[in-house]
Amino acid sequence: MKISKIFLENFRGFYDLNTIEINDFAVLFGKNDKGKSTILEAIDILINEGKGTVKIEKDDLNVKAKSENIDEFRIGIEFENFPE
């Protein structure tokens, strides 16, 4: 089993719906403060139901979404090769 896609909607710096595809070899790289850690922390929040290392906070809602009176964010993971 492996992660094939990560979905982030209105979570921190990710406004609207964003899909991140994960291939057999995936590398997260970029300048500071561009969302690399956010992706990993979103996985932690989802898998550990907000009770892991990273806690859900009200400031996790994207600022632009908040200004548009959106009051929720979504995190999703798509798996492939799921065992039977």
Secondary structure, DSSP 8 states (H G I E B T S, - for coil): -EEEEEEEEEETTEEEEEEEE--SS-----STTSSHHHHHHHHHHHHTTT-SSS---GGGB-HHHHHTT----EEEEEEES---
